Amino acid sequence: MGLEGNLIVGQSGGPTAVINASLAGVIEEAKKHSEIKEIYGAIHGVEGLLQEEIVDLRSESDEAVSLLRNTPASALLTCRRKLTEDDYEHLLSIFRAHNIRYFLYIGGNDSADTTHKVGILAQESGYEMRVMGVPKTVDNDLAYMDHTPGFGSVARFNALAMRDAGLDSIAMSTSTPIKIVETMGRNAGWITASTALAREKPGDPPDLIYLPERPFDHDRFLSDVKKVLERGRGCTIAVCEGLRDAEGNPVVASKSEIDTDAFGHRQLGGIGDYLARFLMSNLNLKARADKAGTIQRVCGFAQSSVDAAEAYMAGAAAVRHACEGTTAQMVTLVRVSNDPYKCETGLAPLSAVANAERVVPDEFISDEGNDVTPAFIDYALPLIGDPMPSYARLKLERIPKLLQT
């Protein structure tokens, strides 16, 4: 018999299309272990936990738990709360009162830091408790893993959106020759890069892709767009909201205190409109910008079956490892093979994950800095699940003109 006591799980940070699949994995795996007595959920993550907003997950029906696998957003509700020293002490008193011996937190870098610090305090206080991180972030920027749960689905959404936006752009190229699609992404351009998965054949949109891993240069951007426009069918561009200039400053970012979260992250967004205005003023051509906003990270209709399965696998693995005595670790996803695609789970120290960020590597970015490489396509394509839909391609053979104009 292992460590007996109760388990609590919470969700943190931005919701995703598969974060609830991880929750389902935690609940269903916890039910298999006799040492885990009660299975609790923390409403609004650690923010609600500080108020003892705790729910009984064993009381949920098997059907409801099973449906979590394909339910988007955060079923337990989420938060962005940076804890103070007093908060940590209060959390530990709550854990003691409710005999919490297993604390699992589903989230990204900041959540890993929170979980790590909870574990340290429990250890220093002589309170035996296993703490585990379950990875989650659409940004795909967690270190020590091949990819993160949530990325495959947001990548699928953006590939689908770009394929349709590209067709719309080509159709309207005589009246609105330029379309800019803005995606999420603070420091890492993984989501923006995924728009390249929209291409069914060489030359398909997007024509240009700009990531924050490369300094944004307005003159080079203008030159790139002009070259594409010479082809005569318009220009479709994918840009990351986190684009930065040569000095490392965001090209566009909110300056309002209201738009800055507890961890000091300023709200980004608006780069698409900004660049559309820039191109219109310099090229005297009409340009439009599309932005899906936060809906892209959480759309159930774009959920990747691979992503959902791996999110569930990560949640279940966290429980198993905790019951085996593991603590202060985050579950990782490890790619075993690419053809056929196969992924397994591993472990990384919470302290290491909390203090590292994984950006798009050089080998995934074109030398010109305005596209991705075939290596990125090979990496990302298996993660979006089912094949992308194929659309009709009419030959559009012109008949001879009978009148000269």
C-alpha positions in Angstrom: 0.0 0.0 0.0 1.3 3.4 -1.0 0.8 6.8 0.6 -2.9 7.0 1.7 -4.8 10.2 1.4 -6.9 12.3 -0.9 -6.0 13.7 -4.4 -6.8 17.2 -5.7 -6.4 18.4 -9.2 -6.6 21.9 -10.7 -6.4 23.6 -14.0 -4.4 26.8 -14.6 -3.7 29.3 -17.4 -5.4 29.6 -20.7 -8.0 26.9 -21.6 -7.4 24.6 -24.5 -9.4 22.1 -26.6 -7.9 19.1 -24.7 -7.1 20.3 -21.1 -10.2 18.4 -19.9 -8.9 15.2 -21.5 -6.0 15.5 -19.1 -8.6 15.9 -16.3 -10.4 12.8 -17.4 -7.1 10.9 -17.4 -6.4 12.0 -13.8 -9.9 11.1 -12.5 -10.1 7.7 -14.2 -6.6 6.7 -13.3 -7.0 7.8 -9.7 -10.1 5.5 -9.3 -7.8 2.6 -10.0 -5.6 3.2 -7.0 -6.9 2.1 -3.6 -4.5 4.4 -1.7 -6.3 7.4 -3.2 -9.4 7.9 -1.1 -11.2 11.0 -2.3 -10.7 12.7 -5.6 -11.2 16.5 -5.4 -11.1 19.3 -7.9 -10.0 22.9 -7.2 -12.4 25.4 -8.7 -10.4 28.2 -10.5 -7.1 26.5 -9.7 -5.1 27.8 -6.7 -7.1 31.0 -6.6 -10.2 29.0 -5.7 -8.3 26.6 -3.6 -7.2 29.4 -1.3 -10.9 29.9 -0.6 -11.5 26.2 -0.1 -13.5 26.1 -3.3 -13.2 22.3 -3.6 -15.5 19.8 -5.4 -16.0 16.1 -5.2 -15.0 14.5 -8.5 -16.0 11.0 -7.4 -19.6 12.2 -7.4 -19.5 12.9 -11.2 -21.0 10.3 -13.4 -18.8 8.0 -15.5 -20.5 9.4 -18.6 -19.7 13.0 -17.6 -16.0 12.1 -16.9 -15.8 10.3 -20.2 -17.2 13.3 -22.1 -14.4 15.4 -20.7 -12.2 13.8 -23.3 -13.8 15.9 -26.1 -15.1 18.9 -24.0 -13.1 22.1 -24.6 -12.2 24.9 -22.1 -11.5 24.3 -18.4 -14.2 22.3 -16.8 -12.9 23.1 -13.3 -12.5 26.7 -14.3 -9.0 28.3 -14.4 -7.0 31.2 -13.1 -3.8 33.3 -13.5 -2.8 33.7 -9.9 0.8 34.5 -8.7 1.0 33.2 -5.2 2.6 35.1 -2.3 4.5 33.5 0.6 1.4 33.8 2.8 -0.7 32.1 0.1 1.7 29.1 0.0 1.4 28.7 3.8 -2.4 28.9 3.6 -2.5 26.3 0.8 -0.5 23.9 3.0 -2.9 24.4 5.8 -5.8 23.5 3.5 -3.9 20.5 2.2 -3.5 19.3 5.8 -7.1 20.0 6.8 -8.4 17.9 3.8 -5.7 15.3 4.0 -4.5 16.1 0.5 -1.5 13.8 -0.2 -1.6 14.2 -4.0 -1.6 17.5 -5.7 -1.8 17.6 -9.5 -1.8 20.9 -11.4 -2.5 21.0 -15.1 -0.8 24.0 -16.7 2.4 25.5 -18.2 5.5 27.3 -17.0 3.9 29.4 -14.3 1.9 26.4 -13.1 5.0 24.3 -12.9 6.6 27.0 -10.7 3.6 27.1 -8.4 3.5 23.3 -8.1 7.2 23.1 -7.5 7.0 25.7 -4.7 4.1 23.9 -3.1 6.1 20.7 -3.0 9.2 22.4 -1.5 7.1 23.9 1.3 5.4 20.6 2.1 8.8 18.9 2.3 10.3 21.6 4.5 7.2 21.4 6.8 7.5 17.6 7.1 4.2 17.0 5.4 4.4 14.1 3.0 2.7 14.9 -0.3 3.4 14.1 -3.9 3.1 17.0 -6.4 3.0 16.5 -10.1 2.6 18.8 -13.1 0.5 17.8 -16.1 1.6 19.8 -19.2 -0.8 22.1 -21.0 -0.2 25.1 -23.3 -1.3 25.8 -26.8 2.0 27.8 -27.2 4.0 24.6 -27.3 6.8 26.4 -25.5 7.5 24.0 -22.6 11.0 22.7 -22.5 12.1 19.1 -22.0 9.3 17.7 -24.2 8.7 17.1 -27.9 5.4 19.0 -27.8 2.6 20.0 -25.4 -1.0 18.9 -25.1 -3.1 21.7 -26.6 -0.8 22.5 -29.5 -2.0 19.8 -31.9 -5.5 21.2 -31.7 -4.7 24.9 -32.0 -2.4 23.9 -34.9 -5.3 22.1 -36.6 -7.6 25.1 -36.1 -5.1 27.5 -37.7 -4.3 25.1 -40.5 -8.0 24.8 -41.3 -8.6 28.6 -40.9 -5.6 29.4 -43.1 -6.7 27.0 -45.8 -10.1 28.7 -46.0 -8.7 32.2 -45.6 -6.2 31.5 -48.4 -9.0 30.5 -50.8 -10.9 33.6 -49.8 -7.9 35.7 -50.4 -7.2 34.3 -53.9 -10.9 34.7 -54.8 -10.8 38.4 -53.8 -7.3 39.1 -55.1 -8.4 41.7 -57.7 -10.2 43.9 -55.1 -8.4 43.0 -51.9 -5.0 41.6 -52.9 -3.5 41.3 -49.3 -4.8 39.3 -46.4 -3.1 39.0 -43.0 -4.0 36.3 -40.6 -2.9 37.0 -37.0 -2.3 34.2 -34.6 -1.6 33.8 -30.9 2.0 33.5 -29.5 4.0 35.6 -27.1 7.7 34.7 -27.5 7.4 31.5 -29.5 5.9 31.2 -33.0 4.8 27.6 -32.9 1.1 28.5 -33.5 1.9 30.8 -36.4 4.2 28.2 -37.9 1.3 25.7 -37.9 -0.5 27.7 -40.6 1.9 26.2 -43.1 0.0 22.9 -42.6 -2.8 24.5 -44.7 -0.7 23.9 -47.8 -1.9 21.0 -49.8 0.5 21.7 -52.7 3.5 23.9 -53.2 2.5 27.5 -53.7 -0.7 27.3 -51.6 -1.3 29.9 -49.0 0.1 31.2 -46.7 2.6 32.9 -48.9 4.6 34.4 -46.0 5.0 33.4 -42.3 6.6 35.6 -39.7 7.6 34.3 -36.3 8.9 36.2 -33.2 12.1 34.1 -33.3 13.3 36.5 -36.1 13.5 40.3 -35.6 10.8 41.9 -37.7 12.0 44.4 -40.3 9.4 46.6 -42.0 11.5 47.2 -45.1 12.2 43.5 -45.6 8.5 42.7 -45.0 7.5 45.2 -47.6 9.9 43.7 -50.1 8.7 40.2 -49.4 5.1 41.2 -50.0 5.9 43.0 -53.3 7.6 39.8 -54.6 4.6 37.7 -53.8 2.2 40.2 -55.4 4.2 39.9 -58.7 2.7 36.4 -59.1 -0.7 38.0 -59.7 -3.0 36.2 -57.3 -2.7 38.3 -54.1 -0.7 37.6 -51.0 -1.8 35.8 -47.8 0.4 36.3 -44.7 0.5 34.7 -41.3 1.9 36.8 -38.5 2.4 36.2 -34.8 1.0 38.6 -32.3 4.4 38.6 -30.5 6.5 39.9 -33.4 9.5 41.9 -32.1 11.8 44.4 -33.6 15.6 44.3 -33.7 15.8 45.6 -30.1 13.5 42.9 -28.8 10.5 45.2 -28.3 7.0 44.0 -29.3 5.9 45.6 -32.6 2.4 46.0 -31.1 1.5 45.6 -27.4 -1.0 47.1 -24.9 0.4 49.7 -22.5 -2.5 49.5 -20.1 -2.0 48.1 -16.6 -5.4 46.4 -17.0 -4.0 44.4 -19.9 -1.0 43.1 -17.8 -1.6 39.8 -15.9 -0.3 38.7 -12.5 2.9 37.4 -14.0 3.8 40.6 -15.8 2.7 39.5 -19.2 1.4 42.4 -21.3 -1.6 41.8 -23.6 -0.6 41.3 -27.2 -2.7 41.6 -30.3 -3.4 44.0 -33.1 -0.3 43.3 -35.2 -2.5 42.2 -38.1 -4.4 45.5 -38.3 -1.2 47.4 -37.8 0.6 45.7 -40.7 -2.5 45.9 -43.0 -2.4 49.7 -42.5 1.3 49.7 -43.1 1.0 47.9 -46.4 -2.0 50.0 -47.6 0.0 53.2 -46.9 3.1 52.0 -48.7 1.6 50.0 -51.6 -1.7 51.9 -52.2 -3.5 48.5 -52.2 -6.3 47.3 -50.1 -5.4 44.9 -47.3 -7.5 43.2 -44.6 -6.6 41.4 -41.4 -8.3 38.4 -39.8 -7.8 37.5 -36.1 -9.5 34.5 -34.4 -8.4 35.6 -30.9 -8.7 33.3 -28.0 -11.3 31.1 -29.7 -8.5 29.4 -31.6 -7.1 27.8 -28.5 -10.3 26.2 -27.4 -12.4 25.2 -30.4 -13.9 21.7 -29.9 -14.6 21.3 -33.6 -10.9 21.5 -34.4 -9.8 19.2 -31.6 -7.1 16.8 -32.8 -7.7 13.2 -31.9 -4.0 12.7 -31.4 -3.8 15.7 -29.1 -6.8 14.5 -27.0 -5.4 11.0 -26.6 -2.0 12.4 -25.5 -3.5 14.9 -23.1 -5.4 12.0 -21.5 -2.3 9.9 -21.4 -0.4 12.7 -19.6 -3.0 13.1 -16.9 -3.1 9.3 -16.3 0.7 9.1 -16.2 0.9 11.8 -13.6 -1.3 9.8 -11.2 0.6 6.6 -11.8 3.9 8.2 -11.1 2.6 9.9 -8.0 1.3 6.6 -6.6 4.7 5.0 -7.3 6.4 7.7 -5.1 7.4 10.2 -7.7 7.1 13.9 -6.8 8.2 17.4 -8.0 8.1 16.2 -11.7 6.1 17.2 -14.7 5.0 14.6 -17.2 6.5 15.1 -20.6 5.6 13.9 -24.1 8.4 12.0 -25.9 8.3 11.3 -29.6 9.5 7.7 -30.1 9.1 7.6 -33.9 7.7 9.8 -36.6 6.9 7.3 -39.3 4.8 5.7 -37.9 4.1 8.4 -35.4 4.4 7.2 -31.8 4.6 9.2 -28.5 5.2 8.1 -24.9 5.4 9.9 -21.6 8.5 10.9 -19.7 9.4 13.1 -16.7 11.2 16.4 -16.1 11.8 18.3 -12.9 9.2 20.9 -12.2 11.9 23.4 -11.3 13.5 22.9 -14.7 10.3 23.3 -16.7 9.3 26.4 -14.8 12.5 28.3 -15.7 12.8 27.4 -19.4 11.1 28.3 -22.6 11.2 26.4 -25.9 11.0 28.6 -29.0 10.9 27.4 -32.6 14.4 26.2 -33.5 16.5 27.4 -36.4 16.0 24.3 -38.4 12.3 24.9 -38.5 12.6 28.5 -39.9 13.6 29.3 -43.5 16.8 31.2 -44.1 14.9 34.2 -45.3 12.9 34.3 -42.0 9.6 34.5 -43.8 8.5 30.8 -43.8 9.0 27.4 -42.2 11.1 24.5 -43.5 10.0 21.0 -44.5 11.4 19.8 -41.2 8.7 21.7 -39.4 6.0 20.1 -41.5 7.4 16.7 -40.7 7.4 17.6 -37.0 3.9 19.1 -36.8 1.8 17.2 -39.2 1.3 14.1 -37.1 0.0 16.2 -34.2 -3.1 17.5 -35.9 -4.8 14.1 -36.1 -7.1 13.4 -39.1 -5.9 14.5 -42.5 -6.9 17.9 -43.7 -9.9 18.1 -46.0 -9.2 18.3 -49.8 -10.9 20.9 -51.8 -11.8 21.1 -55.5 -9.2 22.6 -57.9 -10.9 23.7 -61.1 -8.8 23.9 -64.2 -10.5 27.2 -65.2 -9.6 26.7 -68.9 -10.4 30.0 -70.7 -12.3 29.8 -74.0 -11.1 32.1 -76.9 -12.1 35.7 -76.7 -14.4 36.8 -79.5 -14.4 40.5 -78.8 -11.3 42.6 -78.4 -11.5 45.3 -75.7 
